[in-house]
Amino acid sequence: MHIRLTRPTDPVTQALWRTAQGDPAWPLEDASWTAWRRFVSEGQAMELLGEGRLWLIRARGSARWETAGFTLVHRIPDDLRPGEPEAWEMGTYLLPAWRGTFVNSAVKWLAARWVFRHTGTAALLFTVAADHAQARRALDKLRWPLDTPPPDGGPYARYRRWRSWSERREMVLYVLSRERAHALPKPGLGAGPGLSGDMQTAWPKPSAGEIGRSKPGEAGQALDPQGENGQLAGEQEHAHDRQQDTAHAGGRLGVTKEGPDGGQRDGEHQEGQ
């Protein structure tokens, strides 16, 4: 199986929205086509401003490419992290048919790799509802070195409080610091040793002056899939994990919950044959 991250195109965004109709995990509070179009437009605007990137997730098994969901990364505004280093946030939505597969791990790995290579961020954040056990298990299954600050303080506490207020429920913050992310494991997929080649990949560490400062324009650049993304190999998770692997779509563009052809390729993950 192959995984790609692609820029949104009208036919694919329409197909994704139609397929997701009726899904209680759809991440926008307003499930209308108008709201989804606005979400996509704002994601594209963030890319132009160097403030974020919205990708559609494309998966191909033995025959054809299908849309599996979307993922969003965006820069946390300065006023929501006063006096703290730059941080970006990631959120992912998968259609029901793709939950419980290796797709969530592969997508997060590719998106995180992009963030740390193309921005000067000091940390990558994930926010999930405190009572959303499935979403929290999905993050635990990544086996990443994520820190969970205490609810009454810690890094990026103001942003966590703002997210809780905007979501109207208690949110939990997970923090992946650059210092702990420079050698993340490839998607382990939960079923034992199924990866070929090197089990880790390293990101270049920026100089001290680059930490906490995005590089203008780079958030809008495409990756070379043969160079910076490469190709990963792995095996699919057991099907009984399907109900545990609902990813969350987070950030500034809407009220969030957990949760075909075309597009320019930005990243790719290939399952071992």
Contacts in CASP RR format, 6 or more apart in sequence:
PFRMAT RR
TARGET T0000
AUTHOR 0000-0000-0000
METHOD contacts of the structure
MODEL  1
MHIRLTRPTDPVTQALWRTAQGDPAWPLEDASWTAWRRFVSEGQAMELLG
EGRLWLIRARGSARWETAGFTLVHRIPDDLRPGEPEAWEMGTYLLPAWRG
TFVNSAVKWLAARWVFRHTGTAALLFTVAADHAQARRALDKLRWPLDTPP
PDGGPYARYRRWRSWSERREMVLYVLSRERAHALPKPGLGAGPGLSGDMQ
TAWPKPSAGEIGRSKPGEAGQALDPQGENGQLAGEQEHAHDRQQDTAHAG
GRLGVTKEGPDGGQRDGEHQEGQ
1 59 0 8 1.000
1 60 0 8 1.000
1 61 0 8 1.000
1 102 0 8 1.000
1 236 0 8 1.000
1 270 0 8 1.000
1 271 0 8 1.000
2 59 0 8 1.000
2 60 0 8 1.000
2 61 0 8 1.000
2 268 0 8 1.000
2 269 0 8 1.000
2 270 0 8 1.000
2 271 0 8 1.000
3 57 0 8 1.000
3 58 0 8 1.000
3 59 0 8 1.000
3 68 0 8 1.000
3 103 0 8 1.000
3 106 0 8 1.000
3 107 0 8 1.000
3 110 0 8 1.000
3 268 0 8 1.000
3 269 0 8 1.000
3 270 0 8 1.000
3 271 0 8 1.000
4 57 0 8 1.000
4 58 0 8 1.000
4 59 0 8 1.000
4 60 0 8 1.000
4 65 0 8 1.000
4 225 0 8 1.000
4 265 0 8 1.000
4 266 0 8 1.000
4 267 0 8 1.000
4 268 0 8 1.000
4 269 0 8 1.000
5 55 0 8 1.000
5 56 0 8 1.000
5 57 0 8 1.000
5 58 0 8 1.000
5 71 0 8 1.000
5 107 0 8 1.000
5 110 0 8 1.000
5 111 0 8 1.000
5 114 0 8 1.000
5 265 0 8 1.000
5 266 0 8 1.000
5 267 0 8 1.000
5 268 0 8 1.000
6 12 0 8 1.000
6 55 0 8 1.000
6 56 0 8 1.000
6 58 0 8 1.000
6 262 0 8 1.000
6 263 0 8 1.000
6 264 0 8 1.000
6 265 0 8 1.000
6 266 0 8 1.000
7 54 0 8 1.000
7 55 0 8 1.000
7 56 0 8 1.000
7 263 0 8 1.000
7 264 0 8 1.000
7 266 0 8 1.000
8 40 0 8 1.000
8 44 0 8 1.000
8 54 0 8 1.000
8 55 0 8 1.000
8 56 0 8 1.000
8 70 0 8 1.000
8 263 0 8 1.000
9 56 0 8 1.000
9 262 0 8 1.000
9 263 0 8 1.000
11 261 0 8 1.000
11 262 0 8 1.000
12 56 0 8 1.000
12 58 0 8 1.000
12 67 0 8 1.000
12 260 0 8 1.000
12 261 0 8 1.000
12 262 0 8 1.000
12 263 0 8 1.000
13 36 0 8 1.000
13 37 0 8 1.000
13 40 0 8 1.000
13 56 0 8 1.000
15 67 0 8 1.000
15 260 0 8 1.000
16 56 0 8 1.000
16 67 0 8 1.000
16 69 0 8 1.000
16 70 0 8 1.000
16 95 0 8 1.000
17 33 0 8 1.000
17 36 0 8 1.000
19 67 0 8 1.000
19 95 0 8 1.000
20 26 0 8 1.000
20 69 0 8 1.000
20 95 0 8 1.000
21 31 0 8 1.000
22 31 0 8 1.000
23 95 0 8 1.000
23 96 0 8 1.000
23 259 0 8 1.000
24 257 0 8 1.000
25 93 0 8 1.000
25 96 0 8 1.000
25 246 0 8 1.000
25 257 0 8 1.000
25 258 0 8 1.000
25 259 0 8 1.000
26 93 0 8 1.000
26 257 0 8 1.000
26 259 0 8 1.000
27 93 0 8 1.000
27 248 0 8 1.000
27 249 0 8 1.000
27 250 0 8 1.000
27 254 0 8 1.000
27 255 0 8 1.000
27 256 0 8 1.000
27 257 0 8 1.000
27 258 0 8 1.000
27 259 0 8 1.000
28 35 0 8 1.000
28 36 0 8 1.000
28 39 0 8 1.000
28 254 0 8 1.000
28 255 0 8 1.000
28 256 0 8 1.000
29 254 0 8 1.000
29 255 0 8 1.000
39 54 0 8 1.000
39 253 0 8 1.000
39 254 0 8 1.000
40 54 0 8 1.000
42 253 0 8 1.000
43 52 0 8 1.000
43 53 0 8 1.000
43 54 0 8 1.000
43 72 0 8 1.000
43 74 0 8 1.000
43 253 0 8 1.000
44 54 0 8 1.000
46 52 0 8 1.000
46 53 0 8 1.000
46 54 0 8 1.000
46 74 0 8 1.000
46 219 0 8 1.000
47 53 0 8 1.000
47 54 0 8 1.000
47 219 0 8 1.000
47 220 0 8 1.000
48 220 0 8 1.000
50 75 0 8 1.000
50 214 0 8 1.000
50 216 0 8 1.000
50 217 0 8 1.000
50 218 0 8 1.000
50 219 0 8 1.000
50 220 0 8 1.000
51 74 0 8 1.000
51 75 0 8 1.000
51 219 0 8 1.000
52 72 0 8 1.000
52 73 0 8 1.000
52 74 0 8 1.000
52 75 0 8 1.000
52 88 0 8 1.000
52 219 0 8 1.000
52 220 0 8 1.000
53 72 0 8 1.000
53 73 0 8 1.000
53 74 0 8 1.000
53 114 0 8 1.000
53 219 0 8 1.000
53 220 0 8 1.000
53 266 0 8 1.000
54 70 0 8 1.000
54 71 0 8 1.000
54 72 0 8 1.000
55 70 0 8 1.000
55 71 0 8 1.000
55 72 0 8 1.000
55 111 0 8 1.000
55 266 0 8 1.000
56 67 0 8 1.000
56 69 0 8 1.000
56 70 0 8 1.000
56 263 0 8 1.000
57 67 0 8 1.000
57 68 0 8 1.000
57 69 0 8 1.000
57 70 0 8 1.000
57 71 0 8 1.000
57 92 0 8 1.000
57 94 0 8 1.000
57 98 0 8 1.000
57 103 0 8 1.000
57 107 0 8 1.000
58 65 0 8 1.000
58 66 0 8 1.000
58 67 0 8 1.000
58 68 0 8 1.000
58 260 0 8 1.000
58 262 0 8 1.000
58 263 0 8 1.000
59 65 0 8 1.000
59 66 0 8 1.000
59 67 0 8 1.000
59 68 0 8 1.000
59 98 0 8 1.000
59 103 0 8 1.000
60 66 0 8 1.000
64 260 0 8 1.000
64 261 0 8 1.000
65 260 0 8 1.000
65 261 0 8 1.000
65 262 0 8 1.000
66 260 0 8 1.000
67 95 0 8 1.000
67 260 0 8 1.000
68 94 0 8 1.000
68 95 0 8 1.000
68 97 0 8 1.000
68 98 0 8 1.000
68 103 0 8 1.000
69 92 0 8 1.000
69 93 0 8 1.000
69 94 0 8 1.000
69 95 0 8 1.000
69 98 0 8 1.000
70 92 0 8 1.000
70 93 0 8 1.000
70 249 0 8 1.000
71 90 0 8 1.000
71 91 0 8 1.000
71 92 0 8 1.000
71 93 0 8 1.000
71 107 0 8 1.000
71 108 0 8 1.000
71 111 0 8 1.000
71 249 0 8 1.000
72 90 0 8 1.000
72 91 0 8 1.000
72 92 0 8 1.000
72 249 0 8 1.000
72 250 0 8 1.000
72 251 0 8 1.000
72 253 0 8 1.000
73 88 0 8 1.000
73 89 0 8 1.000
73 90 0 8 1.000
73 91 0 8 1.000
73 111 0 8 1.000
73 114 0 8 1.000
73 115 0 8 1.000
73 124 0 8 1.000
74 88 0 8 1.000
74 89 0 8 1.000
74 251 0 8 1.000
74 252 0 8 1.000
74 253 0 8 1.000
75 86 0 8 1.000
75 87 0 8 1.000
75 88 0 8 1.000
75 119 0 8 1.000
75 121 0 8 1.000
75 214 0 8 1.000
75 219 0 8 1.000
76 86 0 8 1.000
76 87 0 8 1.000
76 88 0 8 1.000
76 89 0 8 1.000
76 125 0 8 1.000
76 156 0 8 1.000
76 159 0 8 1.000
77 252 0 8 1.000
80 158 0 8 1.000
80 159 0 8 1.000
80 162 0 8 1.000
81 87 0 8 1.000
81 156 0 8 1.000
81 158 0 8 1.000
81 159 0 8 1.000
82 158 0 8 1.000
84 155 0 8 1.000
84 156 0 8 1.000
85 121 0 8 1.000
85 122 0 8 1.000
85 123 0 8 1.000
85 211 0 8 1.000
85 212 0 8 1.000
86 119 0 8 1.000
86 120 0 8 1.000
86 121 0 8 1.000
86 122 0 8 1.000
86 123 0 8 1.000
86 211 0 8 1.000
86 212 0 8 1.000
86 213 0 8 1.000
86 214 0 8 1.000
87 121 0 8 1.000
87 122 0 8 1.000
87 123 0 8 1.000
87 124 0 8 1.000
87 125 0 8 1.000
87 156 0 8 1.000
87 159 0 8 1.000
87 175 0 8 1.000
88 115 0 8 1.000
88 119 0 8 1.000
88 121 0 8 1.000
88 123 0 8 1.000
88 124 0 8 1.000
88 125 0 8 1.000
89 124 0 8 1.000
89 125 0 8 1.000
89 126 0 8 1.000
89 127 0 8 1.000
89 250 0 8 1.000
89 251 0 8 1.000
90 108 0 8 1.000
90 111 0 8 1.000
90 112 0 8 1.000
90 115 0 8 1.000
90 124 0 8 1.000
90 125 0 8 1.000
90 126 0 8 1.000
90 250 0 8 1.000
91 126 0 8 1.000
91 247 0 8 1.000
91 248 0 8 1.000
91 249 0 8 1.000
91 250 0 8 1.000
91 251 0 8 1.000
91 256 0 8 1.000
92 104 0 8 1.000
92 107 0 8 1.000
92 108 0 8 1.000
92 111 0 8 1.000
92 247 0 8 1.000
92 248 0 8 1.000
92 249 0 8 1.000
92 259 0 8 1.000
93 247 0 8 1.000
93 248 0 8 1.000
93 249 0 8 1.000
93 259 0 8 1.000
94 103 0 8 1.000
94 104 0 8 1.000
94 245 0 8 1.000
94 246 0 8 1.000
94 247 0 8 1.000
94 259 0 8 1.000
99 242 0 8 1.000
99 243 0 8 1.000
99 245 0 8 1.000
99 246 0 8 1.000
99 247 0 8 1.000
99 259 0 8 1.000
100 237 0 8 1.000
100 239 0 8 1.000
100 241 0 8 1.000
100 242 0 8 1.000
100 243 0 8 1.000
100 244 0 8 1.000
100 245 0 8 1.000
101 236 0 8 1.000
101 237 0 8 1.000
101 242 0 8 1.000
101 245 0 8 1.000
102 187 0 8 1.000
102 188 0 8 1.000
102 189 0 8 1.000
102 234 0 8 1.000
102 235 0 8 1.000
102 236 0 8 1.000
102 237 0 8 1.000
102 271 0 8 1.000
104 138 0 8 1.000
104 245 0 8 1.000
104 247 0 8 1.000
105 141 0 8 1.000
105 142 0 8 1.000
105 187 0 8 1.000
105 188 0 8 1.000
105 189 0 8 1.000
106 187 0 8 1.000
106 232 0 8 1.000
106 269 0 8 1.000
107 247 0 8 1.000
107 269 0 8 1.000
108 142 0 8 1.000
108 247 0 8 1.000
109 184 0 8 1.000
109 186 0 8 1.000
109 187 0 8 1.000
109 232 0 8 1.000
109 269 0 8 1.000
110 229 0 8 1.000
110 267 0 8 1.000
110 268 0 8 1.000
110 269 0 8 1.000
112 124 0 8 1.000
112 176 0 8 1.000
112 181 0 8 1.000
112 184 0 8 1.000
113 184 0 8 1.000
113 201 0 8 1.000
113 203 0 8 1.000
113 228 0 8 1.000
113 229 0 8 1.000
114 223 0 8 1.000
114 266 0 8 1.000
114 267 0 8 1.000
115 121 0 8 1.000
115 124 0 8 1.000
116 124 0 8 1.000
116 178 0 8 1.000
116 181 0 8 1.000
116 182 0 8 1.000
116 203 0 8 1.000
117 203 0 8 1.000
117 204 0 8 1.000
117 223 0 8 1.000
117 228 0 8 1.000
118 215 0 8 1.000
118 218 0 8 1.000
118 219 0 8 1.000
118 220 0 8 1.000
118 221 0 8 1.000
118 223 0 8 1.000
119 214 0 8 1.000
119 215 0 8 1.000
119 218 0 8 1.000
119 219 0 8 1.000
120 178 0 8 1.000
120 206 0 8 1.000
120 210 0 8 1.000
120 211 0 8 1.000
120 212 0 8 1.000
120 213 0 8 1.000
120 214 0 8 1.000
120 215 0 8 1.000
121 178 0 8 1.000
121 212 0 8 1.000
121 214 0 8 1.000
122 177 0 8 1.000
122 178 0 8 1.000
122 211 0 8 1.000
122 212 0 8 1.000
123 155 0 8 1.000
123 156 0 8 1.000
123 175 0 8 1.000
123 176 0 8 1.000
123 177 0 8 1.000
123 178 0 8 1.000
124 175 0 8 1.000
124 176 0 8 1.000
124 181 0 8 1.000
125 156 0 8 1.000
125 159 0 8 1.000
125 173 0 8 1.000
125 174 0 8 1.000
125 175 0 8 1.000
125 176 0 8 1.000
126 139 0 8 1.000
126 146 0 8 1.000
126 173 0 8 1.000
126 174 0 8 1.000
126 176 0 8 1.000
126 248 0 8 1.000
127 160 0 8 1.000
127 163 0 8 1.000
127 171 0 8 1.000
127 172 0 8 1.000
127 173 0 8 1.000
127 174 0 8 1.000
127 248 0 8 1.000
127 250 0 8 1.000
127 251 0 8 1.000
128 135 0 8 1.000
128 136 0 8 1.000
128 139 0 8 1.000
128 171 0 8 1.000
128 172 0 8 1.000
128 174 0 8 1.000
128 248 0 8 1.000
128 258 0 8 1.000
129 135 0 8 1.000
129 167 0 8 1.000
129 169 0 8 1.000
129 170 0 8 1.000
129 171 0 8 1.000
129 172 0 8 1.000
129 257 0 8 1.000
129 258 0 8 1.000
130 169 0 8 1.000
130 170 0 8 1.000
130 171 0 8 1.000
130 172 0 8 1.000
131 169 0 8 1.000
131 170 0 8 1.000
132 248 0 8 1.000
132 257 0 8 1.000
132 258 0 8 1.000
134 243 0 8 1.000
134 244 0 8 1.000
134 245 0 8 1.000
134 246 0 8 1.000
134 258 0 8 1.000
135 246 0 8 1.000
135 247 0 8 1.000
135 248 0 8 1.000
135 258 0 8 1.000
135 259 0 8 1.000
136 172 0 8 1.000
137 244 0 8 1.000
137 245 0 8 1.000
138 244 0 8 1.000
138 245 0 8 1.000
138 246 0 8 1.000
138 247 0 8 1.000
138 248 0 8 1.000
138 258 0 8 1.000
139 146 0 8 1.000
139 174 0 8 1.000
141 190 0 8 1.000
141 241 0 8 1.000
141 244 0 8 1.000
141 245 0 8 1.000
142 187 0 8 1.000
143 185 0 8 1.000
143 188 0 8 1.000
144 176 0 8 1.000
144 181 0 8 1.000
144 184 0 8 1.000
144 185 0 8 1.000
145 176 0 8 1.000
145 180 0 8 1.000
145 181 0 8 1.000
146 174 0 8 1.000
146 175 0 8 1.000
146 176 0 8 1.000
147 155 0 8 1.000
147 174 0 8 1.000
147 175 0 8 1.000
147 176 0 8 1.000
147 177 0 8 1.000
147 180 0 8 1.000
148 172 0 8 1.000
148 173 0 8 1.000
148 174 0 8 1.000
148 175 0 8 1.000
149 155 0 8 1.000
149 156 0 8 1.000
149 157 0 8 1.000
149 160 0 8 1.000
149 173 0 8 1.000
149 175 0 8 1.000
151 160 0 8 1.000
151 170 0 8 1.000
151 172 0 8 1.000
155 175 0 8 1.000
156 173 0 8 1.000
156 175 0 8 1.000
159 173 0 8 1.000
160 171 0 8 1.000
160 172 0 8 1.000
160 173 0 8 1.000
163 171 0 8 1.000
163 173 0 8 1.000
163 251 0 8 1.000
164 170 0 8 1.000
164 171 0 8 1.000
166 255 0 8 1.000
167 255 0 8 1.000
167 256 0 8 1.000
178 203 0 8 1.000
178 205 0 8 1.000
178 206 0 8 1.000
178 211 0 8 1.000
181 203 0 8 1.000
182 202 0 8 1.000
182 203 0 8 1.000
182 205 0 8 1.000
183 200 0 8 1.000
183 201 0 8 1.000
183 202 0 8 1.000
184 200 0 8 1.000
184 201 0 8 1.000
185 199 0 8 1.000
185 200 0 8 1.000
186 195 0 8 1.000
186 198 0 8 1.000
186 199 0 8 1.000
186 200 0 8 1.000
186 201 0 8 1.000
186 232 0 8 1.000
186 234 0 8 1.000
187 195 0 8 1.000
187 232 0 8 1.000
187 234 0 8 1.000
187 269 0 8 1.000
188 194 0 8 1.000
188 195 0 8 1.000
188 234 0 8 1.000
189 195 0 8 1.000
189 234 0 8 1.000
189 235 0 8 1.000
189 236 0 8 1.000
189 237 0 8 1.000
190 237 0 8 1.000
190 238 0 8 1.000
190 241 0 8 1.000
191 235 0 8 1.000
191 236 0 8 1.000
191 237 0 8 1.000
191 238 0 8 1.000
194 233 0 8 1.000
194 234 0 8 1.000
194 235 0 8 1.000
195 232 0 8 1.000
195 233 0 8 1.000
195 234 0 8 1.000
195 235 0 8 1.000
196 233 0 8 1.000
196 234 0 8 1.000
196 272 0 8 1.000
197 233 0 8 1.000
222 264 0 8 1.000
222 265 0 8 1.000
222 266 0 8 1.000
223 229 0 8 1.000
223 266 0 8 1.000
223 267 0 8 1.000
225 231 0 8 1.000
225 265 0 8 1.000
225 266 0 8 1.000
225 267 0 8 1.000
225 268 0 8 1.000
229 266 0 8 1.000
229 267 0 8 1.000
229 268 0 8 1.000
230 268 0 8 1.000
231 268 0 8 1.000
231 269 0 8 1.000
231 270 0 8 1.000
232 269 0 8 1.000
232 270 0 8 1.000
233 270 0 8 1.000
233 271 0 8 1.000
233 272 0 8 1.000
233 273 0 8 1.000
234 271 0 8 1.000
234 272 0 8 1.000
235 271 0 8 1.000
235 272 0 8 1.000
236 271 0 8 1.000
237 245 0 8 1.000
246 258 0 8 1.000
246 259 0 8 1.000
247 258 0 8 1.000
247 259 0 8 1.000
248 256 0 8 1.000
248 257 0 8 1.000
248 258 0 8 1.000
248 259 0 8 1.000
249 256 0 8 1.000
249 257 0 8 1.000
249 258 0 8 1.000
249 259 0 8 1.000
250 256 0 8 1.000
END
